[in-house]
Amino acid sequence: MRKRYLLPALALAAVGIFFTGALAVRANVDDAAVSYLSETMGAVGEEVTIHGNDFGDDCPGKSQTLCALQVFWGDTNVNFMVDAEGNGVSWTDTAITVKVPEDAESGDIRVYRNETFNHGQDDEYQETFDITGPEFTVLDAEDAPTITKVWPTEVVVGDTVTIYGHDLEDACEGESTLTCTAQVYFGDGLVDFQVNVEGEGVSWADDMIVVTVPESAEAGAIRVYHDKTYNYNEPDGYTVGYNIEGSEMTVYDSSTDAARTQEILDIQNEAAAFDSGDPGFVTGFDTITEALGLDIVQDEAAETQAEALLDKIYGDFDSGSNLGQAENEYSYIFFVAYNVGTTAGLGAGERAGVLNSWRAAYGDNAPGSTAEWQDILKIGNGRWPAVESMSAESRALANFQKIYKRNPDYSNAYDEVAVKILAYGLRPEPRDTVRELGGVNIFRNIYGYTPTSAVDWDAVRAITYSGATR
């Protein structure tokens, strides 16, 4: 939701001081007035609170013939006494909360009240007010700030979360904290892009926000808050902003899921050993084993085999010409060669296959950052990567339709798992080669050839392990 309210803020604070509270009182029709709106821009279905005074109560115990409570948006109104759509949220003496109705029109909001007293008696009378509030702009749904997807939704502290949407504005770069706010909330846990002391605010664009889960994160709906003040400290100053919620987040910690938390922490630690993110840092056997606390002997034969496997993926691996960061070339060799860490349950060929699946999903030759190594390790452990690849998901959808002769039902966990395996090549644990042989035969029947590429083998895994059916 967007909001637009007049400054100075002190005047708004005064309204809050003198007019806050849901009091069941009789309206003072002569003094009733709208002070400001919580939002002055929004799409159908969004909540708006009309702040003011002397609105009266919500006519408890009275019928619609004795009390009319209405908020008008042009010719369309929300009738609190006959509210089949549930758009009338609450009506108190100082605040009316209402959802923008279908067919609402931009323009000045009107608040109308007509209450009958002493009904059926000689002294029956009515008290009425019809007051106008600030202008409200009704936005098309595609123009309103919206979160379309959050990825992933099960996280631990330190995970990378991507929030997809549109009209999310920017990260307030170059703006003072007095004039611009850009924040992401995990419950009461906050990432403030303006302050960003811990560097948890990674990036903020109009269509995508990337953030690191903070120590203070809590489970619940992720929330994005943004506002920007124009003509600050001027009589005509105003603020435009929004406060919207996205997907429900599950935040694991050591007290609720020690095994999962430890695995994610191990993945983060391994990724940092493969690429520390520090400019000029060069990986080698000693630097990696020291970072991981390993006491193992270097195995030249295993490393030679790893290089041969990498040659099949990257071409002339020794030249380093096909790698994103040549200074971390040894990380790929170590990852494939040694049965250690979170992917110790995989063979050398399978770990090389994980790199190939990542390459097929993201279109990059090789991982070039700590975050990308984290996603590789997550794929190797059968977990969803932090960064979503739209091209990989589109290809996965086409393959799902070919295999299962239907569209996926994303409310069905098996279908969702199948799409993720098809897109990213998530590895199962434990691996069952007998079942995979059956998956290969089904693949041949569907595609008419034997699987060879990373994408082909991802399809075999989906057939074998996802549980999705035709």
HUCOR-V750374 format. One record per helix or strand of 3 or more residues. SS is the DSSP state (a for helix, b for strand). FROM is the first residue (numbers start at 1). LEN is the number of residues. Records with the same first field share a line. If there is no record, write none. Layout:
SS: FROM-LEN + FROM-LEN
This chain:
b: 2-5 + 33-5 + 41-3 + 47-7 + 67-7 + 76-4 + 88-4 + 95-5 + 107-11 + 125-15 + 146-6 + 154-3 + 160-7 + 180-7 + 189-4 + 201-4 + 208-5 + 220-11 + 238-15
a: 9-11 + 258-17 + 285-8 + 300-15 + 317-3 + 326-12 + 341-3 + 348-15 + 370-11 + 390-15 + 413-12 + 433-15 + 454-12
